[in-house]
């Protein structure tokens, strides 16, 4: 199981059980919301500037982003 937390611009993912942690290097604005998909494979990050990022958690790579106008 994974847990995500946000502080300012940084998103940290923690593997529950082992305690392993890693940060996702994404946008440059404050994080408003984070949410996993039902399978726990993707993580959505929404930022104050309207940027929505979708991450592949296993590979720690951003796979999609869109910015609202």
Phi, psi and omega in degrees: 000144180243152177229136178245143176223157181228142175217115184057242182269351190265135174246126179245131177252131180240131176275113182291136182108296180276335182080002178300138182230148171210153180257148175259123182271093184243227185298175185252011180242168184299139178277129177261327186205146172227145181204134175273153170285173185299328182275348181078016182265337182237146179232124176263135179234124178247131185248159184300334180276006178092004180279127174249123179245142173240128185246143168273110188294317183298321182266353180056041181234141175285126183252348183197145171209149177211144180241129178282152182258000000 
